[in-house]
Amino acid sequence: MSVRYIDQVPDGFYAGKRVLMRVDFNVPMDDNGKITDDVRIRRVLKSINYLLDESAVIVLATHMGRPKGKVVPEFSLEPVARRLTRLLKKEVVFLDDCIGEEVAKAISAAEPGTVIMLENLRFHPGETENDAAFAKALATGIDIYVNNAFATAHRAHASVVGVTEYVPVCLGGFLMREELDYFARALTNPLRPLTAIIGGSKVSSKLLAIKNLLNSVDRIIVGGAMAFTFLKAQGFGLGKSMIEVDMIEQAKEIFDQAIARGIRFYLPVDCVAAPRIAPDVETRVVPVQEVPKEWMGLDIGPASATLFNEVIQDSKTIVWNGPMGVFEVPIFSRGTLGMVHNIASTYALTIVGGGDTDVAVHQAGEVDRISYISTGGGAFLELMEGKVLPAVSALEECCNGSLGDE
């Protein structure tokens, strides 16, 4: 089975049809309720405009934050509807709920070419519980379901999985296809050498991904706090650097497996150390073996950056997830931002995933020089782990049926 996408249908298929599109407009907002980054909205415009050109009624469904099944005003999607109106240069009709009689009436009465945005799905507990009654209510009056929310594809929620049971036609959107296609290009049949860069704080959160990557990569670079657990497994003393003691043995096993398979495994050789995490703290660049007893490593050092860059520049495909240090604090951001610039300067196919890594790419101003930036953090990581995403599985099962008009 495979996913069928929105442009793989007969001519005129959408005319007058009600299309429920699951998107991920969980965008950041400031304290005044103003959107500070609308990239996730912009990434879906192609699919919305395609359906508008096909004379569909488009009903957009998304979540915002974690209201835990209750109506929380600061998580309302009304500001998102206003921003989308500006981006589309077309009025977006905002409804103050996502299910119910009034919502069904509005959808039924909408003329072709109308764009409707539903209120936050997570204002109802049935969304995260994948409740059948809630999923059925979402599907009321809907002819076609389109999943264009890769970032939520690892969640078995009602608007992602359950709704596919109650809509006759289910399709993937353009963004969903881009995400899955780029990932397949990177790990299924990549140009080699293929280098995976894994960062972040904990080995435990990336353990399955690293184990799965051993089946496909040629090189692995590990940075961030998680690198210290691997270094501890090599017998280094690392001061008060963050170490997952219960993961040391598994880190050693992963390292030994990589070497046995001929995979080159790179760890930092120096780091930026400090006695604590603070913007004005004293720092030193030291070899990883010489972190002072009461200090901790908080970023990769210049020698590590040079070493990693040698590996990066000789790669044909690069997949990166996770920062090289505590990059949200400026004095510990140089390693991560340097990694962004180095990756951007290669001729390799470069794919970046994960919220923090995405932020770093934007902060470094290198968005246009990265081949692909994934919108998904958890979903991207689960693909790296070799898992089948619940949303993709649901689409495959639903898409395997007839379109009805064929």
Secondary structure, DSSP 8 states (H G I E B T S, - for coil): ----BTTSS-TTTTTT-EEEEE------B-TTS-BS--HHHHTTHHHHHHHHHTT-EEEEE---S--TTS--GGG-SHHHHHHHHHHHTS-EEE-S-SSSHHHHHHHHH--TT-EEE---GGGSHHHHTT-HHHHHHHTTT-SEEEE--GGGTT---TTTTGGGGS-SEEEE-HHHHHHHHHHHHHHTS--SSEEEEE-SS-HHHHHHHHHHHTTT-SEEEE-STHHHHHHHHTT---TT----GGGHHHHHHHHHHHHHTT-EEE--SEEEEESS--TT---EEEEGGG--TT-EEEEE-HHHHHHHHHHHHT-SEEEEES-SS-TTSGGG-HHHHHHHHHHHTSSSEEEE-SHHHHHHHHHHT-GGGSSEE-S-SHHHHHHHTT---HHHHHHHHHHTS--S--
